[in-house]
Amino acid sequence: MNTTLIVFVVLYLLGTLALGVWAGTRIKNTADFAIAGRRLPLIMVVTTTFATWFGAETVMGIPAKFVQGGLGSIVEDPFGAGTCLILVGLFFAMRLYKQNLLTIGDFYRKRFGKGIEVFCSAAIILSYLGWVAAQITALGLVFSVLTNGAMSETAGMIVGTLAVLIYVVVGGFLAVAWTDFIQMIVLVIGLSIIAIFASDLAGGADKVFAMASSADLWKFFPEPSFKDVAFFIAAGLTMMLGSIPQQDVFQRVMSAKDAPTARNGAVIGGVSYILFAFVPMFVVSCAVVVMGQQAMDLAKDDYQRLLPTFVLTKMPLIMQILFFGALLSAIKSTSSATLLAPSTSFVENILKNLRPHMSDRQQLLAMRWSIVVFAALVLAYAIAMKGTPIYDLVSSAYQVTLVGAFVPLVFGVYWKRATTQGAILSVAAGIGVWIVFFPQVSTLGEDFPGQLAGLLAGIVGMVAGSLMPQFLRNRHEMQHHVVGLNA
């Protein structure tokens, strides 16, 4: 056990806690707590947007999948995830910002009524279970690796959850934004230096790229068969579109000081995420060159430990400090954002419908307690799902919002003829068809991706539900007119 390394990690955790407590002194109301009072400048919108996506799976999940299956195996993340932020910036940020909403659920209420608000908000909240659980799982793994097994992964999950929970409950989104800003500086500098050092260990970047070429890791597109193409498209769309109706993304848009900042922050954050996600991929590729078959065995059997093992066994103490500082920055930035977002949605879009006369102070207290309760639920879920790969926990989280919340958002923003009936039918059809494709229900999902089938059903439901009443009304009026003429 490296005591010096652990001391640096503990000091870093205490520093972020202190920053969160300081931010808490500036929280005056729910707008401050949920969206930082809509005052953030461009640089902080970029860093907090980038930080939300750059989590445990980006550092430990994506690189290991890349060295096993090439670029095509990671179309969902980072390519789909990064493109999501770009699409949010280009097509949604300014339109939603100008509506002065606190949550994404507020849009559903304003456009389609309380029923769709509650249902879509519930789907969004549910989608966070897997994502936050992935970060909690990663924290447990990190603390277990750091202590050489002296702290179990379960104990590490509990300690890590508490470390994040305290500053989120105290400081809200303002604490998240400030800690994201600091943590992303640590992340970018730390991983960049690690990449340079890893390249030297591997004998130069040319040898790393040669290994990637010989292993055909640059292959992106699938085999030209209907099944392979369908599953490839579904994987890309799951995070690309399923992440758009998410409260954490919406919070970053709403926290900007003005609409252009909201747009530019999301686009720059998305592009930065896609580009910088290649850094941990490069480091793991270096590990394959240096460690040989041992690295590939780890990637296959326990890929989440590949990068930490490479750093701990092949790099000096200063590099280990930089790496774990960067890794904890990635995990904590994502977990803090994803703890706050569903709790805010629950209070604003579900609890307020049950208790409509809550004061602002009562809402603020309810948000803080909701974070504590949600953190406890996620911790229990993460412990129960222990052993499930981090990448799988994350990628499965967005299917429910893709099939249940994406279509009403897009059509609600861009199609004036979209109606509440259309939204209801869209949600019912999308989720219903998606469930039919579950392996526990049928074998349909073996030949066609359920989330893509659900998305298509949701689109059909929205169009049919919105136009059918008008069609039937026009038809009835025409029949009535014909009857009148015949009379």
BELJO-V624811 format. One record per residue. N is the residue number from 1. PSI is psi in whole degrees, -180 to 180 (999 if undefined). OMEGA is omega in degrees with one decimal (NA if undefined). BURIAL is # if it has 9 or more other C-alpha atoms within 8 Angstrom, else .. Layout:
BEGIN
N,PSI,OMEGA,BURIAL / N,PSI,OMEGA,BURIAL
END
This chain:
BEGIN
1,127,-178.4,. / 2,102,-175.6,. / 3,-40,-179.0,. / 4,-44,179.4,. / 5,-44,-179.4,# / 6,-40,178.4,# / 7,-45,179.1,. / 8,-41,179.8,# / 9,-44,179.4,# / 10,-43,178.7,. / 11,-39,179.2,. / 12,-43,178.2,# / 13,-43,178.9,# / 14,-36,178.1,. / 15,-43,178.7,. / 16,-35,176.3,# / 17,-43,179.5,# / 18,-39,178.9,# / 19,-39,178.6,# / 20,-40,178.3,# / 21,-41,176.5,# / 22,-44,179.6,# / 23,-33,-179.6,# / 24,-28,179.1,# / 25,-14,-178.1,. / 26,3,179.6,. / 27,119,-178.6,# / 28,-28,-176.7,. / 29,-178,-176.9,# / 30,-33,178.1,# / 31,-40,175.2,# / 32,-43,-175.1,# / 33,-40,-172.3,# / 34,-37,-175.4,# / 35,26,175.0,# / 36,29,176.0,# / 37,17,-178.9,# / 38,52,-177.0,# / 39,3,-170.6,# / 40,137,175.5,# / 41,173,-174.5,# / 42,-45,-175.4,# / 43,-37,-179.1,. / 44,-31,174.4,# / 45,-41,178.5,# / 46,-50,-175.7,# / 47,-39,-178.8,# / 48,-30,174.7,# / 49,-48,177.9,# / 50,-43,-176.1,# / 51,-35,-178.8,# / 52,-40,-177.3,# / 53,-33,-173.8,# / 54,86,-175.8,# / 55,-156,-175.7,# / 56,-40,-177.5,# / 57,-29,179.9,# / 58,-36,-177.6,# / 59,-39,-173.5,# / 60,-28,-176.4,# / 61,-54,-177.0,# / 62,-48,-177.3,# / 63,-41,-179.2,# / 64,-39,175.7,# / 65,-35,179.3,# / 66,-47,-176.7,# / 67,-16,176.5,# / 68,-39,-172.2,# / 69,0,178.4,# / 70,-175,-175.8,# / 71,-33,-178.0,# / 72,-25,-177.5,# / 73,-9,-178.1,# / 74,29,179.8,# / 75,-32,-178.2,# / 76,-44,-178.1,# / 77,118,23.9,# / 78,-12,-171.4,# / 79,-49,178.7,# / 80,-44,-177.8,# / 81,-45,179.9,# / 82,-41,178.8,# / 83,-32,176.2,# / 84,-49,-178.9,# / 85,-38,178.4,# / 86,-44,179.0,# / 87,-40,177.1,# / 88,-45,-179.7,# / 89,-43,-174.6,# / 90,-36,-168.7,# / 91,-14,-174.6,. / 92,-33,-169.4,# / 93,-54,-174.9,# / 94,-39,-179.2,# / 95,-41,-179.3,# / 96,-36,-178.8,# / 97,-41,-176.8,# / 98,-15,179.2,. / 99,-7,173.9,. / 100,56,-178.4,. / 101,155,178.8,# / 102,-35,179.7,# / 103,166,176.5,# / 104,-29,177.2,# / 105,-30,177.0,# / 106,-34,178.4,# / 107,-45,-179.6,# / 108,-39,178.6,# / 109,-45,-177.2,# / 110,-35,-174.7,. / 111,-38,-171.3,. / 112,-5,179.1,# / 113,174,-172.3,# / 114,-32,-178.6,. / 115,-50,178.6,. / 116,-36,176.8,# / 117,-51,-176.7,# / 118,-44,-175.6,# / 119,-47,-179.8,. / 120,-37,177.7,# / 121,-40,177.9,# / 122,-41,178.2,# / 123,-40,179.5,# / 124,-45,179.3,# / 125,-44,180.0,# / 126,-36,-177.0,. / 127,-20,-177.7,# / 128,-17,-177.7,# / 129,-52,-177.9,# / 130,-39,-176.2,# / 131,-49,-179.8,# / 132,-38,178.6,# / 133,-35,177.8,# / 134,-40,-179.9,# / 135,-40,178.3,# / 136,-41,176.9,# / 137,-43,180.0,# / 138,-39,177.1,# / 139,-42,177.5,# / 140,-41,178.4,# / 141,-43,-178.9,# / 142,-48,-179.1,# / 143,-33,177.3,# / 144,-42,178.9,# / 145,-43,-178.6,# / 146,-38,-177.3,# / 147,9,179.2,# / 148,37,177.2,. / 149,-6,179.1,. / 150,-34,173.2,. / 151,124,-179.9,# / 152,163,179.0,# / 153,-37,178.9,# / 154,-45,177.7,. / 155,-39,177.3,# / 156,-37,176.6,# / 157,-43,-178.1,# / 158,-47,179.3,# / 159,-45,-179.4,# / 160,-41,177.9,# / 161,-45,179.1,# / 162,-39,-178.9,. / 163,-37,179.0,# / 164,-41,-173.5,# / 165,-41,-173.8,# / 166,-51,-175.3,# / 167,-23,175.8,# / 168,-44,179.8,# / 169,-41,-177.2,# / 170,-48,-170.2,# / 171,-9,178.9,# / 172,-150,-175.9,# / 173,-26,177.4,# / 174,-42,176.1,# / 175,-41,179.2,# / 176,-45,-178.2,# / 177,-44,-179.1,# / 178,-43,178.3,# / 179,-36,174.7,# / 180,-42,-178.5,# / 181,-48,179.5,# / 182,-45,-176.4,. / 183,-33,179.3,# / 184,-30,173.6,# / 185,-46,177.3,. / 186,-43,-177.7,# / 187,-52,-176.0,# / 188,-47,-179.5,# / 189,-46,-177.7,. / 190,-50,-178.4,# / 191,-33,177.9,# / 192,-45,178.5,# / 193,-41,177.5,. / 194,-42,-179.2,# / 195,-42,178.7,# / 196,-45,-179.7,. / 197,-42,179.3,. / 198,-37,177.4,# / 199,-42,177.2,# / 200,-41,178.1,# / 201,-35,-177.2,# / 202,-5,179.9,# / 203,14,177.7,. / 204,153,-178.2,# / 205,-29,-178.6,# / 206,-38,179.0,. / 207,-35,178.9,# / 208,-46,179.0,# / 209,-35,177.7,. / 210,-41,176.8,. / 211,-43,-179.6,# / 212,-39,179.4,# / 213,-44,-178.9,# / 214,-30,178.7,. / 215,4,178.8,. / 216,40,-177.4,. / 217,-13,-179.5,# / 218,-2,-179.7,# / 219,126,-175.6,. / 220,-47,-173.7,# / 221,149,-178.3,. / 222,178,173.8,. / 223,144,-174.2,. / 224,58,173.6,. / 225,153,-176.3,. / 226,-46,-177.0,. / 227,-48,-178.3,. / 228,-41,179.8,# / 229,-41,-179.5,# / 230,-45,-179.8,# / 231,-31,176.4,# / 232,-47,178.9,# / 233,-43,-179.8,. / 234,-41,179.2,# / 235,-43,179.6,# / 236,-40,-175.8,# / 237,-23,-174.8,# / 238,-52,178.6,# / 239,-29,-178.5,# / 240,-44,-178.4,# / 241,-35,-178.6,# / 242,-23,179.4,# / 243,-11,-177.5,# / 244,-47,178.3,# / 245,58,-179.1,# / 246,141,-176.3,# / 247,-36,-178.4,# / 248,-38,175.6,# / 249,-45,-179.6,# / 250,-41,-179.9,# / 251,-39,-179.3,# / 252,-36,176.6,# / 253,-46,-176.1,# / 254,-21,-176.6,# / 255,-10,-178.2,# / 256,156,-177.4,# / 257,-22,176.4,# / 258,173,-175.2,# / 259,-46,177.8,# / 260,-37,177.6,. / 261,-39,177.7,# / 262,-45,179.7,# / 263,-52,-175.4,# / 264,-37,179.9,# / 265,-42,-180.0,# / 266,-43,-179.1,# / 267,-48,-179.5,# / 268,-40,178.4,# / 269,-41,179.5,# / 270,-46,178.4,# / 271,-43,179.9,# / 272,-39,-179.4,# / 273,-48,-179.4,# / 274,-45,-176.9,# / 275,-46,-174.2,. / 276,-18,175.9,. / 277,-20,178.1,# / 278,-18,-179.0,. / 279,-54,175.9,# / 280,-30,174.9,# / 281,-41,178.6,# / 282,-41,-179.2,# / 283,-44,179.3,# / 284,-34,174.9,# / 285,-38,174.2,# / 286,-40,178.9,# / 287,-38,178.5,# / 288,-41,178.5,# / 289,-43,-175.9,# / 290,-45,-172.8,. / 291,-14,176.9,# / 292,-133,-175.1,# / 293,-29,178.1,. / 294,-41,178.9,. / 295,-43,-178.9,# / 296,-35,176.8,# / 297,-42,177.0,# / 298,-42,-179.7,# / 299,-34,-178.3,# / 300,-42,-171.5,. / 301,-37,-176.1,. / 302,63,-168.3,# / 303,-23,-178.4,# / 304,-19,-179.9,# / 305,-6,-174.0,# / 306,-54,-176.5,# / 307,-46,176.4,# / 308,-38,179.2,. / 309,-42,178.8,. / 310,-45,-178.7,# / 311,-44,-176.2,# / 312,-30,-175.9,# / 313,-20,-173.2,. / 314,-6,-174.3,. / 315,153,179.7,# / 316,172,-174.1,. / 317,-44,-176.9,. / 318,-37,177.9,. / 319,-35,177.7,# / 320,-41,178.1,# / 321,-45,178.9,# / 322,-42,-177.4,# / 323,-51,-176.9,# / 324,-28,172.3,# / 325,-44,178.6,# / 326,-43,-178.3,# / 327,-47,177.8,# / 328,-35,176.4,# / 329,-45,-179.4,# / 330,-47,-176.0,# / 331,-47,-176.2,# / 332,-36,-179.8,# / 333,-40,179.8,# / 334,-45,-177.3,# / 335,-36,179.0,# / 336,-42,179.7,# / 337,-39,-175.2,# / 338,-10,168.4,# / 339,-39,-176.6,# / 340,-42,-172.0,# / 341,-54,-178.1,# / 342,-31,179.4,# / 343,-40,176.4,# / 344,-44,179.7,# / 345,-40,-178.5,# / 346,-47,-177.6,# / 347,-47,-173.6,# / 348,-37,-169.5,# / 349,-10,177.0,# / 350,-56,-177.5,# / 351,-40,-179.7,# / 352,-25,175.2,# / 353,-26,176.9,. / 354,-34,178.8,. / 355,78,-171.9,. / 356,-14,-174.3,. / 357,23,178.1,. / 358,140,174.3,. / 359,168,179.3,. / 360,-39,179.6,. / 361,-39,177.8,. / 362,-37,177.0,. / 363,-41,-179.9,# / 364,-43,177.9,# / 365,-40,179.5,. / 366,-39,177.7,# / 367,-43,-179.0,# / 368,-44,178.9,# / 369,-35,178.3,# / 370,-37,177.2,# / 371,-44,179.6,# / 372,-47,-178.9,# / 373,-45,-179.0,. / 374,-39,178.3,# / 375,-41,178.7,# / 376,-42,178.6,. / 377,-44,-179.6,. / 378,-41,178.5,# / 379,-45,178.1,# / 380,-42,179.1,. / 381,-43,-179.9,# / 382,-41,178.4,# / 383,-41,179.2,# / 384,-33,-178.1,. / 385,12,-177.1,. / 386,130,-175.5,. / 387,-20,176.2,. / 388,131,-179.1,. / 389,142,-179.1,. / 390,-45,-177.6,# / 391,-40,-178.9,# / 392,-38,177.5,. / 393,-41,-177.7,# / 394,-48,-173.8,# / 395,-30,-179.8,# / 396,-13,-173.4,. / 397,-25,-169.8,# / 398,-5,-178.1,# / 399,-38,-177.4,# / 400,-38,177.9,# / 401,-29,177.0,# / 402,-46,-175.0,# / 403,-21,-173.7,# / 404,-25,-173.2,# / 405,-21,-174.9,# / 406,-48,-175.6,# / 407,-48,177.2,# / 408,-33,178.6,# / 409,-51,-177.0,# / 410,-49,-178.6,# / 411,-32,177.3,# / 412,-35,-179.9,# / 413,-40,-167.7,. / 414,-9,-177.0,. / 415,109,-176.0,. / 416,-24,-177.0,. / 417,-2,176.8,. / 418,135,-176.2,# / 419,170,176.9,# / 420,-40,177.9,# / 421,-40,178.0,# / 422,-41,179.7,# / 423,-42,179.4,# / 424,-47,-178.9,# / 425,-36,178.9,# / 426,-48,-179.6,# / 427,-45,-178.1,# / 428,-45,-178.8,# / 429,-44,-177.9,# / 430,-51,-178.1,# / 431,-37,179.5,# / 432,-48,179.5,# / 433,-40,178.1,# / 434,-43,179.6,# / 435,-38,178.7,# / 436,-29,-178.0,# / 437,-2,176.7,# / 438,142,177.9,# / 439,-26,178.5,# / 440,-16,-176.0,. / 441,-45,-177.9,. / 442,177,178.3,# / 443,9,-177.7,# / 444,-34,-177.9,# / 445,-11,178.1,# / 446,-26,-175.6,. / 447,-18,-179.3,. / 448,136,-176.5,# / 449,130,-176.8,# / 450,-37,-178.3,# / 451,-31,177.7,# / 452,-40,176.1,# / 453,-42,178.2,# / 454,-40,178.4,# / 455,-46,179.6,# / 456,-40,178.2,# / 457,-37,178.0,# / 458,-39,178.1,# / 459,-47,178.7,# / 460,-42,179.8,# / 461,-41,179.3,# / 462,-48,-178.3,# / 463,-48,-177.5,# / 464,-44,-178.5,# / 465,-30,-179.6,# / 466,-37,-174.3,# / 467,-29,-174.6,# / 468,-48,178.5,. / 469,-39,179.6,. / 470,-39,178.8,. / 471,-45,-179.5,. / 472,-37,179.0,. / 473,-44,178.7,. / 474,-38,179.9,. / 475,-42,179.2,. / 476,-42,179.1,. / 477,-38,179.7,. / 478,-43,178.4,. / 479,-41,179.5,. / 480,-39,178.9,. / 481,-40,179.6,. / 482,-43,178.2,. / 483,-41,179.4,. / 484,-40,178.5,. / 485,-40,-180.0,. / 486,-32,180.0,. / 487,999,NA,.
END
